[in-house]
Amino acid sequence: MQEKKWYKKKVFYIPVAIILGLLGAGASYATLLDKDVDDELNPDYYNGIDQDLFKKEWL
């Protein structure tokens, strides 16, 4: 029986997949850290080049 290569083993891929998943989830969460609770999506985001994605909600 031939030994599997190191890059074909589940022992290698499962921890790598978990680490990459945590990095992706952490990066997506980090983008939201600078936003306040009262920020909302800007409906005019695609209308102008200087528009922000989020805008303050004015009550």
LUMGU-17217 format. One record per residue (C-alpha): x negated, y, z negated; chain; residue number from 0. Coordinates in Angstrom, 2 decimals, decimal comma, always signed. Each point is the difference from the previous one (the first is absolute). Layout:
N
+---------+---------+---------+---+-----+
:    east :   north :      up : c :   k :
+---------+---------+---------+---+-----+
:       X :       Y :       Z : A : NUM :
...
+---------+---------+---------+---+-----+
REM end
This chain:
59
+---------+---------+---------+---+-----+
:    east :   north :      up : c :   k :
+---------+---------+---------+---+-----+
:   +0,00 :   +0,00 :   +0,00 : A :   0 :
:   -1,34 :   +3,38 :   +0,98 : A :   1 :
:   -0,18 :   +2,84 :   -2,52 : A :   2 :
:   +2,09 :   +3,07 :   +0,81 : A :   3 :
:   -1,77 :   +3,26 :   +0,66 : A :   4 :
:   +0,19 :   +2,57 :   -2,82 : A :   5 :
:   +2,17 :   +2,34 :   +2,08 : A :   6 :
:   +2,58 :   -2,73 :   +0,69 : A :   7 :
:   +0,78 :   -0,74 :   -3,66 : A :   8 :
:   +3,06 :   +1,24 :   -1,89 : A :   9 :
:   -2,24 :   +0,65 :   -2,99 : A :  10 :
:   -1,53 :   +2,82 :   +2,02 : A :  11 :
:   +3,08 :   +1,48 :   +1,69 : A :  12 :
:   +2,44 :   +0,15 :   -2,92 : A :  13 :
:   -2,15 :   +2,26 :   -2,27 : A :  14 :
:   -0,95 :   +2,18 :   +2,98 : A :  15 :
:   +3,69 :   +0,39 :   +0,95 : A :  16 :
:   +0,90 :   +0,93 :   -3,59 : A :  17 :
:   -2,78 :   +2,58 :   -0,22 : A :  18 :
:   +0,91 :   +1,58 :   +3,35 : A :  19 :
:   +3,68 :   +0,07 :   -1,00 : A :  20 :
:   -0,81 :   +1,79 :   -3,24 : A :  21 :
:   -2,17 :   +2,51 :   +1,83 : A :  22 :
:   +2,80 :   +0,71 :   +2,48 : A :  23 :
:   +2,63 :   +0,39 :   -2,72 : A :  24 :
:   -2,34 :   +2,21 :   -2,02 : A :  25 :
:   -0,70 :   +2,23 :   +2,97 : A :  26 :
:   +3,69 :   +0,44 :   +0,77 : A :  27 :
:   +0,71 :   +0,83 :   -3,64 : A :  28 :
:   -2,90 :   +2,47 :   -0,16 : A :  29 :
:   +1,53 :   +2,06 :   +2,80 : A :  30 :
:   +3,02 :   +0,66 :   -2,19 : A :  31 :
:   -1,91 :   +1,08 :   -3,11 : A :  32 :
:   -0,27 :   +3,61 :   +1,09 : A :  33 :
:   +3,75 :   +0,41 :   +0,53 : A :  34 :
:   +2,45 :   +1,32 :   -2,58 : A :  35 :
:   +3,34 :   -1,58 :   -0,79 : A :  36 :
:   +1,87 :   +2,93 :   +1,53 : A :  37 :
:   -1,80 :   -0,26 :   +3,37 : A :  38 :
:   +2,15 :   -1,20 :   +2,88 : A :  39 :
:   -0,65 :   -0,89 :   +3,62 : A :  40 :
:   -0,09 :   +2,97 :   +2,34 : A :  41 :
:   +2,54 :   -0,40 :   +2,84 : A :  42 :
:   -1,94 :   +2,58 :   +2,06 : A :  43 :
:   -3,24 :   -2,05 :   -0,14 : A :  44 :
:   +0,00 :   -0,83 :   +3,71 : A :  45 :
:   +1,12 :   +3,46 :   +1,15 : A :  46 :
:   -3,24 :   +1,87 :   -0,70 : A :  47 :
:   -3,70 :   -0,67 :   -0,27 : A :  48 :
:   -0,31 :   +1,76 :   -3,37 : A :  49 :
:   +2,87 :   -1,81 :   -1,72 : A :  50 :
:   -0,72 :   -2,14 :   -3,07 : A :  51 :
:   +1,48 :   -3,47 :   -0,40 : A :  52 :
:   +1,31 :   +0,85 :   -3,46 : A :  53 :
:   +1,57 :   +3,24 :   -1,16 : A :  54 :
:   +1,17 :   +1,29 :   -3,37 : A :  55 :
:   +3,67 :   -0,43 :   -0,76 : A :  56 :
:   +1,40 :   +3,39 :   -0,95 : A :  57 :
:   +3,06 :   -0,17 :   -2,24 : A :  58 :
+---------+---------+---------+---+-----+
REM end
